[in-house]
Amino acid sequence: MAEHMGGVVVTGAARGIGLAVARHAAKTGYGVVIGDIDETAGKTSAEEIKADGDQAIFCKLDVTDRASVAAAIKDCEEAFGLLHGMVNNAGFNRPMPFLEATEENWTQIMAVNGLGVLIGMQESGKAMIAAGHKGKIISTASMAGRAGFGDFAPYCASKASVISLTQAAAKTLAPHGICVNAFGPGIVDTELWDGLDRDMMAMGATSKPGEAMSTFAAGIPLGRVSLPEDVAGTVDFLLSPASDYMTGQCLMIDGGMIMQ
């Protein structure tokens, strides 16, 4: 089944949202490429998916390195027949107070969250065009791409860039039948937020463990933070034929925090 459906490359898939997306795609019948800079965690995640009876391989991938992104796509084509989907999920945040955010902070975050998505879109788009396949390119934006937060300014800018890149790629690739969309998580209980919690305490923005998440969570209409599983179903839809007439969109999955 997976060979017929093709493969899906998921960046930042060793853990968190990326791993949940990869597991869902594998269960649907796609072969998945776990693309991550963390070789140990990435290989473990790929093995866990295979142990469940599904198809997965690991590729060490740095989204800011075009050659490594192209190599992961080639590995996907060789292992699973063709590239059906590219999920540009890798990203990170390092909070700093707005008036103290540095050039280094901006450059590092924009390189991974912005340039990394552009490279992923370009390389996957070229592969799909070459194969004549009407594939799906999906990227992880954020509610921070729709609303600014003072301690996350470069991150907010990077996620706004994901939305803009999604629109630009959608217009460019539409004549080839390739759909390009994004999804915007809100507060997701992952290791990324564990790190943010420590960073916020270190800079004095919060005073105790868990305070950062609970403060943000207080504004969620659905009354709870999300789990990676809450997000993965939307990506299932975006990978499927059910979304064939949708392109250039960013679907918010944030419990109602940003209402469009």
Buried (B, 14 or more C-beta within 10 A) or exposed (E): EBBEBBBBBBBBBBBBBBBBBBBBBBBBBBBBBBBBBBEEBBBBBBEBBBEEEBBBBBBBBBBBEBEBBBBBBBBBBEBBBBBBBBBBBBBBBBBBEEEEBEEEBBEBBBEBBBBBBBBBBBBBBEBBBEBEBBBBBBBBBBBBBBEEBEBBBBBBBBBBBBBBBBBBBBEBBEEEBBBBBBBBBBBBBBEBBBBBBEBBBEEEBBEEEEBBBBEBBEEBEEEEBBBBEBBBEBBBBBBEEEBEEBBBBBBBBBBEBBEE
